[in-house]
């Protein structure tokens, strides 16, 4: 039997005949740093029969109540399954030694970049051997690995043994520097998903172009509750406080209270084919600076958040803040996120803390640490400008479209970003935000200062950004599209096998 926290519920939403039963393979599920994966899987569960398998043990740190509830339906492996997995590997070794040997050679004989990567893939290989039998017994039709590393190794191995197709997804820093087996995985997969246009092009041209013709673009979906819902909750809280204190705090800034109402009365965006949405959005017009600009209320509240990683460019942001301080701008910055041992990303947190001190920004820049997904809505509402100073690291690593940028746009924050990778697909200079070159603290400071001194410009960009986010990252439309792609590609694969 599968090592799982609990069995799948007996009662499940009925699905129409012919839909593929999908096994979704992850290292952990759920994981607090991957709310977009959580929303995607939960959305797919409403559309297709989906079973989730995690290769490692449960990791519910910082997870929301909803995530913890979903974890009960996850088939979890991890250390407690070691002997069960090894027993299945030995059984396969005795019954099909040549097949297992060829599969091991094809998947594991690589020049791995580090012991950690090799260890992850070795465990994934063994788990894949075990899962092949589980998938057959569970009636799985296809396998989906949302990441192209260890999870795709397990999907590849399980699919090879059980005779099942597998799909994977390559994102931002998966492509450069790439694991040595990525080209082979793209070749073996029957479907590859990209979540932005820039990465789609990179996947199709990767290595020898093995993925060309089988890459599908499906953007991530928004993961936070609609701004209107949060605004209603805030109004209720404010009413309670008014009843207790006998007075209501005045709006901090003109137009800020309109964020939640700026789309009121507009129809929800219709479901559509998003394959070209990154390049066409005709109703977005260029927002020109005001002839008589009215500045934002002071201090201007800047927000940047994400894992403290070398691709985020937070050191450049702190340098830009030093310039803003020298120019006399009254501002604060909330730099929220984590690094070090918490995120496995080295000493970035210590470096940023030291840089903040060296630049004399300790009174202006707060670093509250990791922010739970539940806290994010109010954090976005309590700030004026969102900054995403992403960079391409010397190794080639880069982000795709950070999910924090997507959520900031959806919550009506004007965004300043760099032009790295897929960011221009959403932060369109002069339309939905301001875009500057990477590693350019001077340009970054100038863009922030422009918005701080022109509230009408900021509001116009934010309004367009909300429109774009509502259409491009509509979770219902995107999950519909992904489920349809899975179904159509599985049917084509099945027909090909019959022929």
C-alpha positions in Angstrom: 0.0 0.0 0.0 1.0 3.6 -0.5 2.5 5.3 2.5 0.0 8.1 3.0 -1.2 10.3 5.8 -4.8 9.0 5.2 -6.5 7.3 2.3 -8.2 9.2 -0.4 -11.8 10.2 0.6 -14.4 7.6 -0.3 -16.8 10.2 -1.6 -15.4 12.2 -4.4 -16.8 14.6 -7.0 -18.0 12.5 -10.0 -16.2 13.1 -13.3 -17.4 12.4 -16.8 -16.0 9.2 -18.3 -12.8 9.3 -20.3 -10.9 11.9 -18.2 -7.4 10.8 -17.2 -6.6 10.0 -13.6 -3.6 12.2 -12.9 -0.8 11.4 -10.4 0.8 14.7 -9.3 4.3 14.0 -7.9 6.0 16.6 -5.7 8.8 16.7 -3.2 6.5 18.1 -0.5 2.8 18.9 -0.7 1.6 21.3 0.4 4.6 23.6 0.9 4.2 27.2 2.3 6.6 28.6 -0.2 4.6 27.2 -3.2 1.0 28.6 -2.8 0.7 28.7 -6.6 1.3 24.9 -6.8 -1.2 24.4 -4.1 -3.9 26.4 -5.9 -3.1 24.7 -9.2 -3.4 21.2 -7.7 -6.6 22.0 -5.8 -8.0 23.6 -9.0 -7.2 20.5 -11.0 -8.9 18.3 -8.4 -12.2 20.0 -9.3 -11.8 19.2 -12.9 -10.0 15.8 -13.1 -9.4 12.8 -10.8 -6.1 13.7 -9.2 -4.0 11.9 -6.6 -1.0 13.7 -5.0 2.2 11.9 -4.0 5.0 13.6 -2.1 8.5 12.0 -2.2 9.5 13.4 1.2 7.8 13.5 4.5 5.2 16.1 5.5 6.5 19.7 5.9 3.6 21.8 7.2 5.7 24.6 8.7 3.9 28.0 8.1 1.1 26.2 6.2 -2.4 27.6 6.3 -5.4 25.7 7.8 -6.6 25.0 4.2 -3.2 23.6 3.3 -3.1 21.4 6.4 -6.5 20.0 5.5 -5.4 19.2 1.9 -2.3 17.4 3.4 -4.6 14.7 4.7 -5.2 13.6 1.1 -1.5 13.4 0.2 0.2 10.0 -0.3 3.4 10.7 1.6 6.7 8.7 1.3 9.7 10.0 3.2 11.9 8.1 5.6 9.1 5.9 7.0 8.8 4.4 3.5 12.5 3.5 3.0 12.2 -0.2 3.6 9.0 -0.5 1.6 10.6 1.3 -1.3 13.9 -0.7 -1.2 11.9 -3.9 -1.1 10.2 -2.9 -4.4 13.5 -1.9 -5.9 14.9 -5.4 -5.0 11.8 -7.1 -6.4 12.2 -5.2 -9.7 16.0 -6.0 -9.7 15.3 -9.8 -9.5 12.3 -9.9 -11.9 13.4 -7.3 -14.5 17.2 -6.8 -14.0 18.0 -5.6 -17.6 15.1 -3.1 -17.7 16.0 -1.7 -14.3 19.7 -1.5 -15.2 19.0 0.3 -18.4 16.6 2.7 -16.7 19.2 3.4 -13.9 21.9 4.1 -16.5 19.6 6.4 -18.5 18.5 8.5 -15.5 21.4 8.4 -13.1 24.6 8.2 -15.1 25.2 11.9 -15.1 27.8 14.4 -14.0 25.7 15.9 -11.2 26.6 19.4 -10.0 26.5 18.5 -6.3 26.0 15.7 -3.9 22.6 17.1 -2.9 21.2 17.0 -6.4 22.5 13.5 -7.0 21.0 12.4 -3.7 17.6 13.9 -4.5 17.6 12.1 -7.9 18.8 8.8 -6.5 15.9 8.9 -3.9 13.5 9.9 -6.7 14.7 7.0 -8.8 14.0 4.5 -6.0 10.6 6.2 -5.2 9.7 6.1 -8.9 10.3 2.3 -9.0 8.0 1.9 -6.0 5.4 4.3 -7.4 5.1 2.5 -10.7 3.4 -0.4 -8.9 1.2 2.0 -6.9 0.1 3.9 -10.0 -0.8 0.6 -11.7 -2.9 -0.5 -8.8 -4.6 2.9 -8.4 -5.5 3.1 -12.0 -3.4 6.1 -12.8 -3.5 7.2 -16.5 -0.8 9.9 -16.6 1.8 11.5 -14.3 2.5 15.2 -13.8 5.7 16.5 -12.2 5.4 20.3 -11.7 9.2 20.6 -11.4 11.8 19.1 -13.8 14.2 17.9 -11.1 13.7 15.0 -8.6 10.0 14.9 -9.1 10.4 14.5 -12.9 13.0 11.7 -12.3 10.4 9.8 -10.2 7.7 10.5 -12.9 10.0 9.3 -15.7 11.0 6.1 -13.9 7.5 5.3 -12.8 6.1 6.0 -16.2 8.8 3.9 -17.9 8.0 0.9 -15.7 4.2 1.2 -15.7 3.9 2.3 -19.3 2.4 5.7 -18.5 3.1 9.1 -20.1 4.5 11.9 -17.9 4.4 15.6 -18.2 6.6 18.2 -16.5 7.0 21.9 -16.2 10.3 23.9 -16.4 10.5 27.3 -14.8 12.9 30.2 -14.6 16.0 28.9 -12.8 15.4 25.3 -13.8 16.8 26.1 -17.3 20.0 27.8 -16.4 22.1 26.4 -14.9 20.2 23.2 -15.8 20.6 19.8 -14.3 22.5 17.4 -16.7 19.4 15.2 -17.3 17.0 18.0 -18.3 17.4 17.5 -22.0 16.7 13.8 -21.7 13.6 14.5 -19.5 12.2 17.0 -22.0 12.7 14.4 -24.7 11.0 11.6 -22.6 8.0 13.8 -21.5 4.9 13.7 -23.7 4.0 17.2 -22.6 5.9 20.1 -21.1 4.2 23.1 -19.5 5.6 26.6 -19.3 4.1 29.3 -17.1 5.3 32.3 -19.1 6.1 33.2 -22.7 9.8 33.8 -22.1 10.4 30.4 -20.5 8.4 28.8 -23.2 10.8 30.0 -25.8 13.8 29.0 -23.6 12.4 25.5 -23.2 11.8 25.0 -26.9 15.3 26.1 -27.8 17.0 24.2 -24.9 19.7 21.8 -25.7 18.8 20.1 -29.1 15.2 21.4 -29.1 13.8 18.1 -27.8 10.7 19.9 -26.4 9.8 21.8 -29.5 6.2 21.1 -30.5 5.1 19.9 -27.1 5.4 22.9 -24.9 2.1 24.4 -23.7 1.8 27.9 -22.1 -0.4 28.1 -19.1 0.1 31.1 -16.7 -0.1 30.6 -12.9 -3.3 31.6 -11.2 -3.8 34.2 -8.5 -3.6 32.6 -5.1 -5.0 35.3 -2.8 -8.6 36.1 -2.1 -10.0 39.0 -4.3 -9.1 42.4 -3.1 -12.8 43.2 -2.7 -13.2 40.4 -0.1 -10.3 41.7 1.9 -11.6 45.3 1.7 -15.0 44.1 3.0 -13.3 42.4 5.9 -11.2 45.5 6.6 -14.4 47.6 6.6 -16.0 45.3 9.1 -12.9 45.4 11.3 -12.8 49.2 11.0 -16.5 49.4 12.0 -15.8 47.3 15.1 -12.9 49.6 16.0 -15.1 52.7 15.4 -17.7 51.3 17.7 -15.1 50.8 20.4 -13.1 54.0 19.9 -15.9 56.3 18.7 -13.9 57.5 15.7 -12.6 56.3 12.4 -9.1 56.8 11.1 -9.1 59.0 8.0 -7.8 57.5 4.7 -4.1 57.9 4.5 -3.9 58.8 0.8 -6.3 60.0 -1.8 -7.4 57.1 -4.0 -6.0 54.4 -1.8 -9.5 53.4 -0.5 -10.6 53.0 -4.2 -8.3 50.0 -4.9 -11.0 47.5 -4.0 -13.6 49.4 -6.0 -11.7 50.3 -9.1 -13.0 47.2 -11.0 -16.6 47.4 -9.5 -19.3 47.0 -12.1 -16.9 45.5 -14.7 -17.6 42.0 -16.0 -15.3 39.2 -15.0 -12.8 38.4 -17.8 -14.1 35.6 -20.0 -12.2 32.4 -20.3 -10.0 32.5 -23.3 -6.9 31.0 -25.0 -4.0 32.6 -23.2 -1.4 31.5 -25.7 -1.0 35.0 -27.0 -2.2 37.1 -24.1 1.3 38.1 -23.2 1.6 40.0 -26.5 -1.8 41.5 -26.9 -3.9 43.5 -24.5 -5.4 46.3 -26.6 -7.4 48.0 -23.8 -4.3 49.0 -21.9 -3.1 52.4 -22.8 0.0 54.3 -22.0 -0.3 56.2 -18.7 1.4 59.6 -19.1 2.9 61.5 -16.2 0.6 64.2 -14.8 1.2 67.8 -16.0 0.7 69.0 -12.4 1.6 65.9 -10.3 0.3 65.5 -6.8 2.7 63.5 -4.6 1.8 60.5 -2.5 1.3 61.0 1.2 4.6 60.7 3.2 6.2 58.6 4.1 5.8 56.6 0.9 5.6 52.9 1.9 7.6 50.6 -0.3 7.3 46.8 -0.3 9.5 44.0 -1.6 9.2 40.4 -0.6 10.4 37.0 -1.6 13.0 34.5 -0.7 16.4 36.1 0.0 18.1 34.7 -3.1 20.7 36.0 -5.5 18.1 36.4 -8.3 15.9 38.8 -6.3 18.3 41.8 -6.5 17.4 43.0 -3.0 21.0 44.3 -2.6 20.4 46.6 -5.6 17.1 47.8 -3.9 18.9 48.7 -0.7 21.4 50.7 -2.8 18.5 52.5 -4.5 17.1 53.3 -1.1 20.4 54.8 -0.1 20.1 57.1 -3.1 16.5 58.0 -2.2 17.5 58.9 1.3 20.3 61.1 0.0 17.7 62.9 -2.3 15.5 63.6 0.7 12.6 61.3 -0.1 10.5 60.4 3.0 9.9 56.7 2.7 9.9 53.3 4.4 10.7 49.9 3.0 9.4 46.6 4.2 11.7 43.9 2.9 10.0 40.7 3.9 11.3 37.2 3.3 13.7 34.7 4.5 17.1 33.1 3.8 19.8 31.3 5.5 19.0 28.0 7.1 15.2 28.6 6.8 15.2 28.6 3.0 18.5 26.8 2.3 19.9 29.8 0.4 23.1 30.6 2.2 23.9 33.9 4.0 21.9 36.4 1.9 19.9 37.5 5.0 23.1 38.4 6.8 24.5 40.2 3.8 21.3 42.3 3.4 21.2 43.1 7.1 24.9 44.3 6.9 24.2 46.4 3.8 21.2 48.0 5.5 23.5 49.1 8.3 26.3 50.2 6.1 23.9 52.5 4.1 22.4 54.0 7.3 18.9 52.6 6.5 18.0 50.9 9.7 15.4 53.5 10.6 13.7 53.2 7.2 14.0 49.6 6.2 12.3 46.9 8.2 13.0 43.2 7.7 10.1 41.3 9.4 11.2 37.9 8.2 9.0 35.3 6.6 5.4 36.3 5.9 2.7 33.7 5.8 0.4 33.5 2.9 -2.5 34.5 5.2 -0.7 37.7 6.1 0.0 38.8 2.5 -3.3 40.5 1.6 -3.1 43.0 4.5 0.6 43.5 3.8 -0.1 44.5 0.2 -3.0 46.7 1.2 -0.8 48.6 3.7 1.8 49.7 1.1 2.0 52.2 -1.7 4.5 50.8 -4.2 5.8 47.3 -4.9 9.4 46.8 -6.1 10.8 43.7 -7.9 14.5 44.4 -8.6 15.1 40.9 -10.1 18.5 40.2 -11.7 20.2 37.4 -13.7 22.8 35.8 -11.5 26.3 35.1 -12.9 25.4 31.4 -13.1 22.5 32.2 -15.4 19.8 31.7 -12.8 16.8 34.0 -13.1 13.2 34.2 -12.0 10.3 33.8 -14.4 7.4 36.0 -13.2 7.6 36.2 -9.4 4.2 35.3 -7.9 4.6 38.3 -5.6 4.5 40.6 -8.6 1.3 39.0 -9.8 -0.4 39.4 -6.4 0.8 43.0 -6.1 -0.7 43.8 -9.5 -4.0 42.1 -8.6 -4.1 44.1 -5.3 -3.8 47.4 -7.2 -0.2 48.3 -6.3 1.9 50.2 -8.8 4.9 48.1 -9.6 8.5 49.0 -10.4 10.5 46.0 -11.7 13.5 45.2 -13.9 13.2 43.8 -17.4 14.6 40.3 -16.5 13.2 37.3 -18.3 9.4 37.2 -18.3 8.8 40.3 -16.2 8.0 42.5 -19.2 5.0 40.3 -20.0 3.3 41.7 -17.0 5.2 44.9 -16.0 4.7 46.8 -19.2 6.6 50.0 -19.0 4.2 53.0 -19.0 1.2 50.7 -19.1 1.1 48.5 -16.0 4.2 49.7 -14.2 7.7 51.1 -14.6 10.5 48.9 -15.9 14.2 49.6 -15.5 17.4 47.7 -16.4 18.8 45.2 -13.9 21.6 46.0 -11.5 20.9 49.8 -12.0 20.2 51.3 -8.6 20.1 54.8 -10.1 17.3 53.9 -12.5 15.4 51.9 -9.8 15.5 54.9 -7.5 14.4 57.2 -10.2 11.4 55.1 -11.1 10.3 54.8 -7.4 10.7 58.6 -7.0 8.6 59.2 -10.1 5.7 57.3 -8.7 6.1 58.8 -5.3 5.8 62.3 -6.7 2.9 61.5 -9.1 0.0 59.8 -7.4 -2.2 60.0 -10.5 0.5 58.2 -12.6 0.8 55.5 -9.9 -3.0 55.1 -9.8 -3.3 54.8 -13.6 -0.6 52.1 -13.8 -2.1 50.2 -10.9 -5.5 50.3 -12.5 -4.1 48.8 -15.7 -2.1 46.3 -13.7 -5.2 45.0 -12.0 -7.0 44.6 -15.4 -4.0 42.6 -16.8 -3.7 40.4 -13.7 -7.4 39.7 -13.6 -7.3 38.3 -17.2 -3.8 36.8 -17.5 -3.8 35.0 -14.1 -7.5 34.2 -13.7 -7.2 30.9 -11.8 -10.5 29.4 -13.1 -9.6 30.1 -16.7 -6.0 28.8 -16.3 -7.0 25.7 -14.5 -9.6 25.0 -17.1 -6.9 25.4 -19.8 -4.5 23.1 -18.0 -7.1 20.4 -17.4 -8.1 20.6 -21.1 -4.5 20.3 -22.2 -3.9 17.2 -20.0 -7.1 15.6 -21.3 -6.5 16.3 -25.0 -2.8 15.3 -24.9 -3.6 12.1 -23.0 -6.2 11.1 -25.5 -3.8 11.8 -28.4 -1.2 9.7 -26.6 -3.6 6.9 -26.0 -4.8 6.9 -29.7 -1.1 6.8 -30.8 -0.5 3.8 -28.5 -3.5 1.9 -29.9 -2.3 2.6 -33.5 
